Amino acid sequence: MYKIYKFKLCPTKEQEEFLINQIEWCRFVYNKVLGIAKDNYNRYRIQWNYYRYVNLLPGLKKNYTFLKQAIAQALQMTIWELNYYFKKFFRREAELPRFKKKWEFNRFSLAQNFKIKNGTIKLPKLEEPIKFIGDMEFDGIIKVISIERSESGEFFLILYVKETNVVYVLSRIGAPLSMLIVPKSKTPISCEDKNGT
């Protein structure tokens, strides 16, 4: 079973620009690949195949050089999202996926290559980690994260957690703790900071 946890991010101006670009580049790839896939289906009745379309990424990066600045896995996860929508379409459970406008596409996701430590999250291609607000405590393992932008322009970290028998405690901003893993049965949890207080 999966649970979802959401935390507010506190990016700097530079980090905010980085996140906005990542979201926009993922939307660009989503719409570009969707257009190719729709054309293939309408003209030739070629059904969706994730590997066919994810293999278009090197060519897209060559033709649209700004995509070289994008997090590669975020682009792959964007095509995986299309994979989900096309599978639903071919099972007759949903309409054909449609193109996304700017505020209809407000996030990107990663399944690896991120690091949560000391109240921050480190993303690929970003020098400094981004701070988040709040303590994290959950039973399970993080399988996927999403960075989402709200209509008001705020950013959020969303964790998709697969439940296990371990409790993870991740620290808030300013706390010197990194990640504490303790057996689920051992409560309450107490930690000392670096100064021993």
C-alpha positions in Angstrom: 0.0 0.0 0.0 1.2 3.5 -0.8 0.7 6.7 1.2 1.3 10.3 0.0 3.0 13.0 2.1 3.2 16.7 1.1 5.6 19.3 2.4 6.2 23.0 1.5 9.5 23.8 -0.2 11.4 27.0 0.5 13.5 27.5 -2.7 15.8 30.5 -3.3 15.1 32.6 -6.4 17.7 30.6 -8.4 16.2 27.3 -7.2 12.7 28.6 -8.0 13.8 29.4 -11.6 15.4 25.9 -11.8 12.1 24.2 -10.7 10.0 26.3 -13.1 12.2 25.4 -16.0 12.1 21.6 -15.1 8.4 21.7 -15.0 8.1 23.6 -18.3 10.7 21.3 -20.0 8.7 18.2 -18.9 5.5 19.8 -20.2 7.3 20.4 -23.5 8.3 16.8 -23.8 4.9 15.6 -22.7 3.2 17.6 -25.5 5.8 16.8 -28.1 5.8 13.0 -27.5 2.0 13.1 -27.2 1.8 14.8 -30.6 4.0 12.2 -32.2 2.1 9.3 -30.6 -1.3 10.7 -31.6 0.0 11.2 -35.2 1.3 7.6 -35.3 -2.0 6.3 -34.0 -4.2 8.3 -36.2 -2.2 7.7 -39.4 -0.9 4.3 -39.0 -2.8 2.8 -36.0 0.5 2.3 -34.2 -0.3 1.6 -30.6 1.6 3.2 -27.7 4.9 1.6 -26.6 6.8 3.3 -23.8 10.2 2.2 -25.0 9.6 3.5 -28.6 8.8 7.0 -27.2 11.4 7.2 -24.4 14.0 6.4 -27.0 13.0 9.7 -28.7 14.6 11.6 -25.9 18.2 11.7 -27.3 16.8 13.1 -30.6 14.7 15.7 -28.8 17.7 16.8 -26.8 19.7 17.2 -30.0 16.9 19.2 -31.7 15.9 21.2 -28.7 19.2 21.9 -26.9 17.6 23.5 -23.8 16.4 19.9 -22.9 20.1 19.1 -22.1 19.6 21.2 -18.9 16.6 19.1 -17.9 16.8 16.3 -15.3 16.9 13.2 -17.6 14.9 11.0 -15.3 12.2 13.7 -14.9 11.8 13.6 -18.7 11.6 9.8 -18.6 9.0 9.9 -15.8 7.0 12.3 -17.9 6.8 9.8 -20.7 6.0 7.1 -18.2 3.0 9.3 -17.2 1.9 9.3 -20.8 2.4 5.5 -20.8 -0.2 5.3 -17.9 -2.7 7.5 -19.8 -2.3 5.6 -23.1 -2.8 2.2 -21.4 -6.0 3.5 -19.9 -7.1 4.7 -23.3 -6.4 1.4 -25.0 -8.3 -0.5 -22.2 -11.2 1.9 -23.0 -11.1 3.3 -19.5 -10.3 6.9 -20.5 -10.2 9.3 -23.4 -7.1 9.8 -25.6 -4.6 11.9 -23.6 -4.7 15.6 -24.5 -2.1 18.4 -24.7 -1.4 20.2 -21.4 -1.4 24.0 -21.1 0.9 25.7 -18.7 -1.2 25.5 -15.5 -2.5 22.0 -16.3 1.1 20.6 -16.0 2.6 21.8 -12.7 5.0 19.1 -11.6 7.8 16.7 -12.3 8.7 13.4 -10.7 11.8 11.3 -9.9 12.2 7.7 -8.7 15.9 8.0 -7.8 18.9 10.3 -7.8 17.4 12.6 -5.1 18.6 12.9 -1.5 16.7 14.0 1.6 18.9 15.1 4.4 18.9 17.7 7.2 15.5 19.2 6.2 16.5 19.6 2.6 16.1 17.7 -0.7 19.0 17.5 -3.2 18.0 17.2 -6.9 20.2 16.3 -9.9 21.6 19.3 -11.8 21.0 21.6 -8.8 24.1 22.7 -6.8 22.4 23.5 -3.5 19.7 21.4 -1.8 16.3 23.0 -1.3 14.9 23.5 2.2 11.5 22.1 3.2 9.2 22.9 6.1 8.0 20.3 8.5 9.0 17.1 10.1 8.6 13.9 8.1 7.6 10.7 9.9 6.2 7.8 8.0 6.2 4.0 7.8 7.8 2.9 4.6 10.2 3.6 1.7 10.1 6.6 -0.6 9.4 5.2 -4.1 8.8 8.4 -6.1 8.9 12.1 -5.3 7.2 14.9 -7.2 7.9 18.6 -7.1 4.7 20.5 -7.6 4.0 24.2 -8.2 0.7 25.6 -7.0 -1.4 28.2 -8.8 -0.1 30.7 -6.3 3.5 29.9 -7.2 4.4 28.0 -4.1 6.4 24.7 -4.4 5.7 21.4 -2.6 7.6 18.2 -2.2 5.3 15.2 -2.5 6.5 11.7 -1.4 4.9 8.5 -2.6 5.8 6.0 0.2 5.4 2.3 0.1 4.6 1.1 3.6 7.0 -1.2 5.5 7.6 -2.1 9.2 10.1 0.7 9.6 9.5 4.3 10.8 11.5 7.0 9.0 11.9 10.4 10.6 13.2 13.2 8.5 14.2 16.5 10.1 12.8 20.0 9.7 14.7 23.1 8.5 17.7 23.9 10.7 17.7 20.5 12.5 21.1 18.8 12.4 19.6 15.3 11.9 19.8 13.6 8.6 17.7 10.5 8.4 16.9 8.3 11.4 15.6 4.8 10.9 14.1 3.0 13.9 12.0 -0.1 14.2 8.3 0.7 14.1 7.7 -0.8 17.6 10.2 1.5 19.3 8.4 4.6 20.4 8.7 7.4 21.4 11.6 8.5 19.3 14.1 10.9 20.8 17.3 12.2 19.2 20.2 14.4 20.3 21.6 17.1 18.1 25.3 17.5 17.4 25.7 19.5 20.6 24.3 16.7 22.7 21.2 18.7 23.8 
